[in-house]
Amino acid sequence: MVRIVLFLNMLVCLTTVNIVRAVKQSPCEDGYHLNYTLPMFEVCSKREHPVMGMLQTIPKLIPTLSPAACSQRNENNAIPPGKRVCRFSDCLDEPCKNGWCEDTMTGFVCQCIAGFTGQRCLTDTIKIPGQTTSPAVDATLPEVHSCPPDQTFTASVGTTTNSFTWTPPTATDAAGIQSIVSDHQSGVVVFVGNPITVTYTVTDNNGLTNTDCSFTLSVGQGADTDPPVVSACPADKTITVPVGTTTNSFTWTPPTATDAAGIQSIVSDHQSGVVVSVGNPITVTYTVTDNNGLNNTDCSFTLSVLQEADTTLPVVSACPADKTVTVPVDTTTNIFIWTPPTATDAAGIQSIVSDHQSGVVVSVGDSITVTYTVTDNNGLNNTDCSFTLSVLQEADTTIPVVSACPADKTVTVPVGTTTNSFTWTPPTATDAAGIQSIVSDHQSGVEVSVDNPITVTYTVTDNNGLNNTDCSFTLSVLQEGIGHICTSFHIMNYF
């Protein structure tokens, strides 16, 4: 009987192969708007069965959901429309418990032995006298053997997955095992931190299932203690710039880094192209972080800008010339105003200062020298700009003018008095050049004797040395009686 079944199967296979080869490949749209493609193949080959090893596959027909949609496809061959595939025989699991199994284009059919009927030959048709109940119902779940244990794998740093393999469990059941299937196959790849649970579903020939066989596959990762390794860290850089240039822009190629856990970031506190000023170096530090958060800050370098030695003094322009001013006799000073000089220097001008400021007052007969000191930003000085300011006075030809010069004075004293003390208010004087002194040869309070008059003379001198001696007056002392007697005497003699 088995030989007949195998022969029929081979005949079906060959017939189907020829039919499939004869049909033109084309899409067929069913009532649900799905596309079905009729595959082309020469023969059905052997494939690895999950449990039974290498087995021959046979052609099968998967009917379409809407046969009417493909009614014209195979009408000449009297084969219902559908998709042709090569798969394992539906009889491998021995679905017919009391008979034998025959493959069909779409499934299988059980040929029951005498006394049994039903789709899988499970119904006993032989009536036992006195029996009024149906055969006992199968309530025993399949029994699973050798269920794999949980597996945990510790991956090294840098490894994120692991492939797990195991031997599938076996199962027994009085009704026979229909299938042993799992939601994950041996060889499955599991990621670090994402465990999976593999569950086997064992079904017996009466449709009872057992899902007690499940196990977990986990991948952990070893502790990361190694910071990233940095390569090609830039070296320190020093640039010397000409006088007048105060900055320099630095560019560089960032370092690279490697780490078993992978590199998360490479960042720095200054970017390529940074501008550095003369005398103000900066240090650039790169922080490299791996995917486990470990840092490496060993890569740092310094960028410096120096300036060439400055040997050139500032250049001064528009330095004022010497100035001499002649003022009138009555003027003793002069205010000098000027525009300060300007200066240039490649290093830049730090300051322009002078020892006297515009608006300085200079006296007649005095002169001052104004000196400008120009300093550049490198400290070099230029003191070449200096000029003299002098004040002269016009020639003085006018003598002082004396006022309130005392008049002559004669005093008559009694007989027996021989002197008299004279007092007076000294004269005053004015002059455009100013009065230097007013002096006299006799002072107020002088004693004058009888018949010995004196002349008092004031000498007034101005600031230019011109004198005025026009102020003079006489002081005389007479005695009472003497003058009259003498007069009478002379008169008497005259007559």
C-alpha positions as CSV (number, residue, x, y, z in Angstrom):
1,M,0.0,0.0,0.0
2,V,2.8,2.4,0.9
3,R,4.5,1.8,-2.5
4,I,1.2,2.7,-4.3
5,V,1.0,5.9,-2.3
6,L,4.5,6.9,-3.1
7,F,4.0,6.1,-6.8
8,L,0.9,8.2,-6.8
9,N,2.8,11.0,-5.1
10,M,5.5,10.9,-7.7
11,L,3.0,10.8,-10.5
12,V,1.2,13.9,-9.0
13,C,4.6,15.6,-8.7
14,L,5.6,15.0,-12.3
15,T,2.2,15.9,-13.6
16,T,2.1,19.1,-11.6
17,V,5.6,20.0,-12.7
18,N,4.6,19.7,-16.3
19,I,1.5,21.7,-15.7
20,V,3.3,24.4,-13.9
21,R,5.9,24.7,-16.6
22,A,3.2,24.9,-19.3
23,V,1.4,27.8,-17.6
24,K,2.5,31.3,-18.4
25,Q,3.6,33.3,-15.4
26,S,1.3,36.3,-14.8
27,P,-0.3,38.1,-11.8
28,C,-3.8,37.3,-10.9
29,E,-5.7,39.8,-8.9
30,D,-8.3,38.3,-6.5
31,G,-11.3,39.9,-5.0
32,Y,-9.1,41.4,-2.2
33,H,-6.8,43.1,-4.7
34,L,-3.9,40.9,-3.9
35,N,-1.4,39.8,-6.5
36,Y,-0.5,36.1,-6.8
37,T,2.4,35.0,-9.0
38,L,2.6,31.4,-10.3
39,P,6.2,30.3,-9.6
40,M,8.2,28.5,-12.2
41,F,10.4,25.5,-11.2
42,E,11.7,22.3,-12.8
43,V,11.5,19.9,-10.0
44,C,10.8,20.0,-6.3
45,S,14.1,19.5,-4.4
46,K,15.1,18.2,-1.0
47,R,15.2,20.6,2.0
48,E,16.2,20.5,5.6
49,H,13.3,19.5,7.8
50,P,13.4,20.9,11.4
51,V,13.1,17.4,12.9
52,M,13.6,14.8,10.2
53,G,16.6,16.0,8.3
54,M,16.8,16.3,4.5
55,L,13.5,15.3,2.9
56,Q,12.1,15.5,-0.6
57,T,9.5,18.2,-1.1
58,I,6.5,17.8,-3.4
59,P,4.4,20.4,-5.3
60,K,1.3,21.8,-3.6
61,L,-1.5,24.1,-4.7
62,I,-2.6,26.9,-2.5
63,P,-6.0,27.9,-3.7
64,T,-6.8,31.6,-4.3
65,L,-9.3,33.4,-2.1
66,S,-11.5,34.1,-5.1
67,P,-11.3,31.3,-7.7
68,A,-13.6,33.3,-10.0
69,A,-10.9,35.9,-10.3
70,C,-8.6,33.4,-12.0
71,S,-11.2,31.3,-13.7
72,Q,-9.4,31.5,-17.1
73,R,-5.9,30.6,-15.9
74,N,-6.0,26.8,-15.8
75,E,-9.3,25.9,-17.4
76,N,-7.5,24.0,-20.2
77,N,-5.7,21.7,-17.6
78,A,-8.8,21.2,-15.4
79,I,-6.7,22.4,-12.4
80,P,-8.3,24.9,-10.0
81,P,-6.6,28.3,-9.8
82,G,-4.0,28.9,-7.1
83,K,-0.4,29.3,-6.2
84,R,2.0,26.4,-6.7
85,V,4.7,25.8,-4.1
86,C,7.1,23.0,-3.1
87,R,6.7,21.9,0.5
88,F,7.0,18.9,2.7
89,S,4.4,16.1,2.4
90,D,1.3,16.7,4.6
91,C,1.5,13.0,5.5
92,L,4.9,13.2,7.4
93,D,3.1,13.7,10.8
94,E,1.0,10.6,10.2
95,P,-2.4,12.4,10.6
96,C,-4.4,9.3,9.7
97,K,-4.4,7.2,13.0
98,N,-6.4,4.3,11.7
99,G,-5.5,4.2,8.0
100,W,-3.0,5.6,5.6
101,C,-2.4,9.1,4.3
102,E,-2.4,10.3,0.7
103,D,-1.1,13.7,-0.4
104,T,-3.4,15.8,-2.6
105,M,-2.6,19.0,-4.5
106,T,-4.1,21.1,-1.7
107,G,-3.5,18.9,1.4
108,F,-4.0,15.2,2.2
109,V,-6.8,12.6,2.5
110,C,-7.0,9.7,4.9
111,Q,-7.9,6.2,3.7
112,C,-9.4,4.6,6.8
113,I,-9.2,0.9,7.5
114,A,-12.3,-1.1,8.2
115,G,-14.1,0.0,11.3
116,F,-12.9,3.6,11.3
117,T,-14.1,6.7,9.5
118,G,-13.7,10.5,9.8
119,Q,-11.2,13.0,8.4
120,R,-8.4,11.4,10.3
121,C,-9.9,7.9,10.8
122,L,-10.6,8.5,14.5
123,T,-14.2,7.6,14.5
124,D,-14.8,3.9,15.5
125,T,-17.7,2.6,13.3
126,I,-17.9,-0.8,15.1
127,K,-20.6,-0.8,17.6
128,I,-20.0,-2.7,20.8
129,P,-23.2,-4.3,22.1
130,G,-24.6,-2.3,25.0
131,Q,-22.4,0.7,24.4
132,T,-24.4,3.9,24.1
133,T,-21.7,6.5,24.6
134,S,-19.2,7.9,22.2
135,P,-15.5,7.0,22.4
136,A,-13.5,8.7,25.2
137,V,-12.4,12.3,24.4
138,D,-8.6,12.9,24.5
139,A,-7.8,15.3,27.4
140,T,-4.2,14.5,27.9
141,L,-1.7,17.2,26.7
142,P,1.4,16.1,24.8
143,E,4.4,15.5,27.0
144,V,7.5,17.6,26.2
145,H,11.0,16.3,26.8
146,S,14.4,17.9,27.0
147,C,13.2,21.5,27.0
148,P,16.4,23.8,26.7
149,P,17.3,25.8,29.8
150,D,17.7,29.6,29.9
151,Q,20.9,30.9,28.4
152,T,22.8,34.1,29.3
153,F,25.8,35.3,27.4
154,T,28.2,38.1,28.5
155,A,29.5,39.9,25.4
156,S,32.8,41.7,25.4
157,V,32.8,45.5,25.0
158,G,32.1,46.4,21.4
159,T,30.0,43.3,20.8
160,T,26.3,44.0,20.8
161,T,24.7,40.6,19.8
162,N,25.1,36.9,20.2
163,S,23.7,33.9,18.2
164,F,22.1,31.2,20.4
165,T,21.8,27.6,19.3
166,W,20.0,24.7,21.0
167,T,18.6,21.3,20.5
168,P,14.8,21.4,20.0
169,P,12.7,19.5,22.6
170,T,11.0,16.2,21.8
171,A,7.4,15.2,22.7
172,T,5.2,12.1,23.0
173,D,1.5,11.7,23.1
174,A,-0.8,8.7,22.9
175,A,-2.7,10.3,20.0
176,G,0.6,11.1,18.2
177,I,2.4,14.4,17.7
178,Q,1.1,16.6,14.9
179,S,3.7,19.4,15.2
180,I,6.4,20.9,17.4
181,V,6.9,24.6,16.5
182,S,8.6,27.6,18.2
183,D,8.4,31.4,17.8
184,H,12.2,31.6,17.4
185,Q,14.5,29.2,15.7
186,S,17.9,27.9,16.8
187,G,20.6,30.3,15.7
188,V,18.5,33.4,16.6
189,V,20.5,36.6,17.1
190,V,19.8,38.4,20.4
191,F,20.9,42.0,21.2
192,V,22.5,43.2,24.4
193,G,19.8,44.3,26.8
194,N,17.0,42.8,24.7
195,P,16.3,39.3,25.9
196,I,13.8,37.1,24.1
197,T,11.7,34.2,25.3
198,V,11.5,31.1,23.1
199,T,8.3,29.2,23.4
200,Y,7.6,25.8,21.9
201,T,4.1,24.8,21.0
202,V,3.6,21.0,20.8
203,T,0.3,19.9,19.2
204,D,-1.0,16.3,19.3
205,N,-3.1,14.7,16.6
206,N,-6.3,15.6,18.5
207,G,-5.3,19.3,18.5
208,L,-4.3,19.5,22.1
209,T,-1.3,21.8,22.7
210,N,1.4,22.1,25.3
211,T,3.3,25.5,25.6
212,D,5.1,24.7,28.9
213,C,8.5,24.6,27.2
214,S,9.8,28.1,27.2
215,F,13.3,29.5,27.9
216,T,14.9,32.9,27.9
217,L,17.9,34.0,25.9
218,S,19.8,37.0,27.3
219,V,22.9,38.9,26.3
220,G,24.7,41.1,28.8
221,Q,27.8,43.2,28.3
222,G,31.0,43.2,30.3
223,A,32.0,46.4,32.3
224,D,33.9,49.0,30.2
225,T,37.0,50.2,32.0
226,D,39.0,51.3,29.0
227,P,38.7,55.0,27.9
228,P,38.8,55.8,24.2
229,V,42.2,55.8,22.4
230,V,43.0,59.2,20.8
231,S,45.2,59.4,17.7
232,A,46.7,62.3,15.7
233,C,46.4,64.9,18.5
234,P,47.7,68.2,17.1
235,A,50.9,69.6,18.4
236,D,51.5,73.0,20.1
237,K,51.7,75.8,17.6
238,T,53.5,79.2,18.0
239,I,53.3,81.9,15.2
240,T,55.4,85.1,15.1
241,V,53.6,87.9,13.4
242,P,54.9,91.3,12.0
243,V,54.8,94.5,14.0
244,G,51.3,95.9,13.6
245,T,49.6,92.5,13.4
246,T,47.9,91.6,16.7
247,T,46.1,88.3,16.0
248,N,46.5,85.0,14.1
249,S,43.9,82.4,13.0
250,F,44.9,78.8,13.7
251,T,43.5,75.8,11.8
252,W,44.1,72.1,12.4
253,T,42.8,68.6,11.7
254,P,40.8,67.3,14.6
255,P,42.1,64.1,16.3
256,T,40.5,60.7,15.7
257,A,39.6,58.1,18.3
258,T,38.8,54.4,18.6
259,D,37.1,52.4,21.3
260,A,35.7,48.8,21.5
261,A,32.3,50.3,22.7
262,G,32.3,52.8,19.8
263,I,32.8,56.5,19.9
264,Q,29.9,58.6,21.0
265,S,31.4,62.1,20.5
266,I,34.6,64.1,19.9
267,V,34.2,67.7,21.1
268,S,36.6,70.5,21.9
269,D,36.4,73.9,23.7
270,H,37.9,75.7,20.7
271,Q,37.2,75.1,17.0
272,S,39.7,75.0,14.1
273,G,39.9,78.6,12.8
274,V,40.0,80.2,16.3
275,V,41.6,83.7,16.4
276,V,44.4,84.1,19.0
277,S,45.8,87.5,20.1
278,V,49.5,88.4,20.6
279,G,50.5,87.5,24.2
280,N,47.3,85.6,24.9
281,P,47.8,81.9,24.2
282,I,44.9,79.5,24.5
283,T,44.9,75.8,25.2
284,V,42.6,73.6,23.1
285,T,41.3,70.4,24.8
286,Y,39.5,67.6,23.1
287,T,37.1,65.4,25.1
288,V,36.4,62.0,23.5
289,T,33.5,60.0,25.0
290,D,32.8,56.4,24.1
291,N,29.3,54.8,24.0
292,N,29.6,53.7,27.6
293,G,30.3,57.3,28.8
294,L,34.0,56.9,29.5
295,N,36.0,60.1,28.6
296,N,39.6,60.8,27.4
297,T,40.8,64.4,27.8
298,D,44.5,63.7,27.1
299,C,44.5,65.5,23.8
300,S,45.3,69.2,24.4
301,F,47.6,71.6,22.7
302,T,48.5,75.3,23.1
303,L,48.2,78.0,20.4
304,S,50.5,81.1,20.9
305,V,51.1,84.3,18.9
306,L,54.3,86.2,19.3
307,Q,55.3,89.5,17.7
308,E,58.5,90.4,15.9
309,A,60.9,92.7,17.9
310,D,60.0,96.4,17.3
311,T,63.0,98.6,16.6
312,T,61.2,101.5,14.8
313,L,60.3,104.6,16.7
314,P,57.0,106.3,16.2
315,V,56.9,108.9,13.4
316,V,55.8,112.3,14.6
317,S,54.1,114.7,12.2
318,A,53.0,118.4,12.4
319,C,55.3,119.3,15.4
320,P,54.6,123.0,16.2
321,A,57.4,125.5,15.5
322,D,59.1,127.8,18.1
323,K,57.0,130.9,18.9
324,T,58.1,134.3,20.2
325,V,55.5,136.9,21.0
326,T,56.2,140.7,21.7
327,V,53.7,142.2,24.1
328,P,53.0,145.9,24.9
329,V,54.7,147.6,27.8
330,D,51.7,147.1,30.1
331,T,51.5,143.4,29.4
332,T,53.7,140.9,31.3
333,T,52.4,137.5,30.1
334,N,51.2,135.7,27.0
335,I,49.0,132.6,26.5
336,F,50.2,130.2,23.8
337,I,47.8,128.0,21.9
338,W,48.9,125.3,19.5
339,T,47.7,122.1,17.8
340,P,49.3,119.0,19.2
341,P,51.4,116.8,16.8
342,T,50.2,113.5,15.4
343,A,52.0,110.2,15.2
344,T,52.0,106.8,13.5
345,D,53.6,103.5,14.2
346,A,53.1,100.0,12.9
347,A,52.6,98.7,16.4
348,G,50.1,101.5,17.1
349,I,50.3,104.6,19.2
350,Q,49.9,104.1,23.0
351,S,50.2,107.7,24.1
352,I,51.2,111.3,23.0
353,V,52.0,113.4,26.1
354,S,53.8,116.7,26.7
355,D,55.3,118.5,29.7
356,H,53.2,121.7,28.9
357,Q,49.7,121.9,27.5
358,S,48.3,124.2,24.9
359,G,47.1,127.3,26.7
360,V,50.2,127.6,28.9
361,V,51.0,131.2,30.2
362,V,54.5,132.5,29.7
363,S,55.9,135.7,31.3
364,V,57.8,138.5,29.7
365,G,61.5,137.6,29.7
366,D,60.8,133.9,30.3
367,S,60.8,131.1,27.7
368,I,59.7,127.5,28.1
369,T,60.5,124.4,26.0
370,V,57.5,122.1,25.3
371,T,58.5,118.5,24.6
372,Y,56.2,115.8,23.3
373,T,56.9,112.2,24.1
374,V,55.2,109.7,21.7
375,T,55.1,106.1,22.8
376,D,54.1,103.1,20.6
377,N,52.3,100.0,21.9
378,N,55.7,98.2,22.2
379,G,57.0,101.0,24.6
380,L,59.3,102.7,22.1
381,N,59.5,106.5,22.6
382,N,60.1,109.5,20.3
383,T,60.9,112.8,22.0
384,D,62.1,114.6,18.8
385,C,59.1,117.0,18.9
386,S,60.0,120.0,21.0
387,F,59.6,123.8,20.6
388,T,60.3,127.0,22.5
389,L,57.7,129.6,23.6
390,S,59.1,133.1,24.4
391,V,57.6,136.5,25.4
392,L,59.3,139.8,24.7
393,Q,58.1,143.3,25.6
394,E,58.1,146.4,23.5
395,A,60.8,149.1,24.3
396,D,59.7,151.3,27.2
397,T,60.3,155.1,26.5
398,T,57.8,156.6,28.9
399,I,58.9,157.5,32.4
400,P,56.6,157.0,35.3
401,V,54.0,159.7,36.0
402,V,54.2,161.1,39.5
403,S,51.1,162.4,41.3
404,A,50.4,164.3,44.5
405,C,54.0,165.5,44.9
406,P,54.1,167.6,48.2
407,A,54.5,171.3,47.9
408,D,57.3,173.4,49.4
409,K,56.8,174.0,53.1
410,T,58.2,177.0,55.4
411,V,57.5,176.9,59.1
412,T,58.2,179.9,61.5
413,V,59.3,178.8,64.9
414,P,59.4,180.8,68.1
415,V,62.6,182.4,69.4
416,G,64.5,179.8,71.2
417,T,63.3,177.0,68.8
418,T,65.9,176.1,66.3
419,T,64.4,173.1,64.4
420,N,61.1,171.8,63.0
421,S,60.0,168.3,62.1
422,F,58.2,168.1,58.7
423,T,55.8,165.3,57.8
424,W,54.0,164.7,54.4
425,T,52.3,162.1,52.4
426,P,54.6,160.6,49.8
427,P,53.6,161.0,46.2
428,T,52.1,158.2,44.1
429,A,53.1,157.1,40.6
430,T,51.8,155.1,37.6
431,D,53.5,153.5,34.6
432,A,52.4,151.1,31.9
433,A,55.3,148.9,32.8
434,G,54.5,149.1,36.5
435,I,56.2,150.9,39.3
436,Q,59.3,149.2,40.6
437,S,60.1,151.7,43.4
438,I,59.4,155.2,44.9
439,V,62.3,156.4,47.0
440,S,63.3,159.8,48.4
441,D,66.5,161.3,49.9
442,H,64.6,162.4,53.0
443,Q,61.8,160.7,54.8
444,S,58.7,162.2,56.2
445,G,59.5,163.4,59.8
446,V,62.8,164.9,58.9
447,E,64.2,167.6,61.2
448,V,65.0,170.9,59.5
449,S,67.1,173.7,61.3
450,V,66.4,177.4,61.2
451,D,67.9,178.9,58.2
452,N,69.0,175.5,56.8
453,P,66.3,174.5,54.3
454,I,66.5,171.1,52.6
455,T,65.1,169.9,49.3
456,V,63.4,166.5,49.3
457,T,63.5,164.7,45.9
458,Y,61.5,161.6,45.0
459,T,62.9,159.1,42.5
460,V,60.2,157.0,40.8
461,T,61.5,153.9,38.8
462,D,59.3,151.8,36.6
463,N,59.7,148.1,35.9
464,N,61.8,148.8,32.9
465,G,64.2,151.0,34.9
466,L,63.0,154.3,33.7
467,N,63.2,157.1,36.4
468,N,61.3,160.2,37.2
469,T,62.8,162.7,39.6
470,D,60.5,165.6,38.9
471,C,58.9,165.4,42.3
472,S,61.0,167.6,44.7
473,F,60.0,170.2,47.3
474,T,61.8,172.5,49.9
475,L,61.4,172.5,53.6
476,S,62.4,175.7,55.4
477,V,62.4,176.9,59.1
478,L,62.3,180.6,60.1
479,Q,62.4,182.2,63.5
480,E,60.0,184.7,64.8
481,G,61.2,188.4,65.2
482,I,64.6,188.0,63.6
483,G,63.4,188.5,60.2
484,H,61.4,191.7,61.0
485,I,64.3,193.4,63.0
486,C,66.6,192.8,60.2
487,T,64.2,194.2,57.8
488,S,63.6,197.3,59.8
489,F,67.3,197.7,60.2
490,H,67.9,197.6,56.6
491,I,65.1,199.9,55.9
492,M,66.4,202.4,58.5
493,N,69.8,202.3,57.1
494,Y,68.4,202.7,53.6
495,F,66.8,205.9,54.6
